[in-house]
Amino acid sequence: MATDLEIARAATLLPIGDIAARAGIPESALQPYGRYKAKIDSGFVAGQAGAKRGKLVLVTGINPTPAGEGKTTTTIGLGDALNALGTRTMICLREPSLGPCFGVKGGATGGGRAQVGPMEDINLHFTGDFHAITSANNLLSAMVDNHMYWGNELGLDPRRISWRRALDMNDRNLRDLVLGLGGASQGIPREDGFDITVASEVMAVFCLATDLADLQARLGRMIVGQTRDGRSVTARDIKADGAMAALLRDALAPNLVQTLEGSPALVHGGPFANIAHGCNSVVATTLGLTLADVVVTEAGFGADLGAEKFLDIKCTSAGLAPDACVIVATIRALKMHGGVAKSDLGREDVAALRRGVVNLARHVENMGKFGLPVVVALNAFTTDAGEEIAAVQEAMAALGTEAVLCTHWADGGAGATDLACAVQRRLAAGSASFAPLYDAALPLAEKLRTIAREIYRAAEVQIPEPVAARLARFEAQGFGHVPVCVAKTQYSFSADPKRLGAPVGHVLPVREVRLSAGAGFVVAVCGEIMTMPGLPRRPAAESIGLDAAGRIEGLF
Amino acid sequence: MATDLEIARAATLLPIGDIAARAGIPESALQPYGRYKAKIDSGFVAGQAGAKRGKLVLVTGINPTPAGEGKTTTTIGLGDALNALGTRTMICLREPSLGPCFGVKGGATGGGRAQVGPMEDINLHFTGDFHAITSANNLLSAMVDNHMYWGNELGLDPRRISWRRALDMNDRNLRDLVLGLGGASQGIPREDGFDITVASEVMAVFCLATDLADLQARLGRMIVGQTRDGRSVTARDIKADGAMAALLRDALAPNLVQTLEGSPALVHGGPFANIAHGCNSVVATTLGLTLADVVVTEAGFGADLGAEKFLDIKCTSAGLAPDACVIVATIRALKMHGGVAKSDLGREDVAALRRGVVNLARHVENMGKFGLPVVVALNAFTTDAGEEIAAVQEAMAALGTEAVLCTHWADGGAGATDLACAVQRRLAAGSASFAPLYDAALPLAEKLRTIAREIYRAAEVQIPEPVAARLARFEAQGFGHVPVCVAKTQYSFSADPKRLGAPVGHVLPVREVRLSAGAGFVVAVCGEIMTMPGLPRRPAAESIGLDAAGRIEGLF
């Protein structure tokens, strides 16, 4: 069996100008980065504003399991299939983070015959967007510490700096540190730490900004810390917003690449899906909708986190109204939700599948609450038994939802033709009536309770008194209208990663709340959330290298 | 008077393919980065190997003063002038560091009408080379800490990790820190710090590597720390060399840009000139020599540090033999060497000039010791008096050296025609007989004494006993043959920045020595050397931003 890297290398990519032409982008609007990647001129992007013509399809998933689901491959396969059917389709994906490439997770450019390329480039530095975000993040940090060093006119409390540094690296040793050591000329000692770049608020801001002016305004609103008397100090107070916007100027232009079958794909931005909203940039999605008849995009994690945030944060912020939703599941993953251990997944087990399909069913119901028609994509494995597949289709039929078997991993777009046809039927029916889950005017705690009740089906939300007081303070500061971004485990509807399937009666414990004033949401942290991953005992980096021809080996 | 940024913006750059054609590079060998920057395919670079045809001209300077000398502008102006005279010339420069752009120093793309462009791009992220170097540096750090975290098979002593993290940022708070805090799952607490990326050994390795294989071999030799029993542990022991080379693969391809007059320029690599050798990459210089009749390149700081390292480290490492040397001076700077305060430089003062010209004279003599013919470039200011200029020319004539007045800052290449003609005459005479200052077989301490005696004219080199023992250990480890890279103040021939002119009788105190085993030199630290700059009270970043058209303002 060919590896993803081997398939990627065997593919012949088209010159990026040809892909742009297919997408309706003139060559003159391209800023090429090598022969197979390009940024799209901000002038062209601005000129397209308001020219929306396409329909928006969100690809989301069941709660992820170690068995794997394949949201990215399905997004790519669906896009290829739609293009093959003659529907002009743009794929919108997140950019992979560099850090995890050297750990265990590997890259994020799809797999099998459903990939975007050039694979090595996209997974490593790509067009430098994340490096620009890292630089902007750390310039703000340097300016905050420099401000305190030179007299601290703004009266920042060194113990209350909430702005952390960032690096696109899995590096646990940077999580907690004390810096500014070494004497009076070396800065002011204080506690700090690094988050991985995708967890930076700059990333969230970058992905929600509609243009450069909005980007700078959002950057300026970001809160870096508090004074002793509790006043918030912003990046604008530090006078860092202009230089940060300058660092991010080129990065904000969306990146055009292609699938192995020559479909255009905008791969741009990639915030964490726990402490941020987990979708590609608004700039890319909005541009895609002006160019294509259909935009297929994905959200991080399962639909309880990823789709909910896509819909309640990204879509409300950018004024987007999706037209359909695809929920990806696999027989194997559903059996895990039904209690089967990973080692036993090769065995047919219809009973376990019926127990586990409740996870999928709840996500399908939930998407209905947003007014979205749903198609289920069953991402095929060779071990799937016919009876198992039938059992899923039966369960979905009971909900009025089609579950379509897909083989895009093995067959590329041709393996997702049925899925594409099902999506086309849903789009043609025009039955979507998108509405966010809650009204912006609700109090923050009520928004949180609405998500917990309607999406997670929790019996109760525990908001300790200090957390409630903090929410009240955010509201008093004028941030009551923003959506709530829940950071909890992605593995369960509940806050307990072990409660698979469709748990009920659980409690959502809110540990703390944070205001992302630039991104425009309040993060509710429910459980241990890791914002700087570590490397495993045997990091993938140990096997990555160059072959004799200078090609990169060991990336996966 | 137009600012550098205004002049840069008013210029019309040619498509980079046109510049490549002028330089003899086929379009097919370009990896464009936007319309005005390109990387040159490593395949093309490899195919050129051994096809040297050009002569190599080094631009260096007197000891720098706050009055400014203009090495980069002179390098650019000379290149433009040579091209205008019909000599096919390639300019080879260092890439600017991002960090100083936000501090006081500003960018490093020349000035006036002697600039390379696109100015904002080159000064900010350019083609991402420095970000790749930062990533490679920090991947090694993460893998070192990760190795200790998971059991420390190699027995690294956490107190003896010499490998530091890096960031391309001026950020004094990162100089000294304690990381790995927060408990057993957060890593192993230890002291560490960040250097600015240009001070990383990865940068030095990158600039000395001849190709990808050499790059990986050098990366693998880099020492990260010691075991308790004093064994050195390398990046190869940590198994980081392959992944680091993968991260640097694209970066190692040289960057092609252009001057405002359309001369091709390779801008690639940029190591510190104190703890490293301070020149652009070997790959770029070597490539330039296969394409052009003349390559004009510059070295950092004054000739005592920059040229000496260019000649004894870069040239010996890469087998380059320069053909001529240009030493840049200004009347104003020479008057400062003669004791005039910066505020009084506008006043004609021939006596001070005669006192200060000894600095220039000594550098001219020194270059002769390497067998290089010298031309002095007098970079004109409007305040220069005719008598002052004549006094310099007279002093140089006494040494058999031509001193040519240049006005390239104001007039572009046309202002450096006389300089170009003088250089052409020296090249035509073919009088160069380059030899490094010392033999590779000399003991390390003797190499250091030779530099101090012949170049700095020090009366004595103080090598404390522990330092001498360390040098002996390096020799025992098989590193006796490498050159010595002196890290001392750039402002004086001595180790005291206040001793301007041409001091004699001074002592060179060697504080410590470090082995850069991958770069292949021993650093002798003579004085306080800053490897992570700080920001000033009012950082330039506060004034940097975007104008209404999305153009970057405030960069200089």
Interface residues (C-beta under 8 A of the other chain):
Chain A: Q31 P32 Y33 G34 R35 K39 S42 L98 F102 E120 D121 L124 H125 G128 H131 A132 T134 S135 N138 L139 S141 A142 M143 D145 N146 Y149 W150 G151 L167 D168 M169 N170 D171 R172 N173 L174 R175 D176 L177 V178 L179 G180 L181 G182 S185 Q186 G187 I188 D192 L212 Q216 K239 A240 D241 G242 A243 A245 A246 L247 R249 D250 G534 L535 R537 P539 A541 E542 S543 I544 G545 L546 G550 I552 E553 G554 L555
Chain B: Q31 P32 Y33 G34 R35 K39 S42 L98 F102 E120 D121 L124 H125 G128 H131 A132 T134 S135 N138 L139 S141 A142 M143 D145 N146 Y149 W150 G151 L167 D168 M169 N170 D171 R172 N173 L174 R175 D176 L177 V178 L179 G180 L181 G182 S185 Q186 G187 I188 L212 Q216 K239 A240 D241 G242 A243 A245 A246 L247 R249 D250 G534 L535 R537 P539 A541 E542 S543 I544 G545 L546 G550 I552 E553 G554 L555
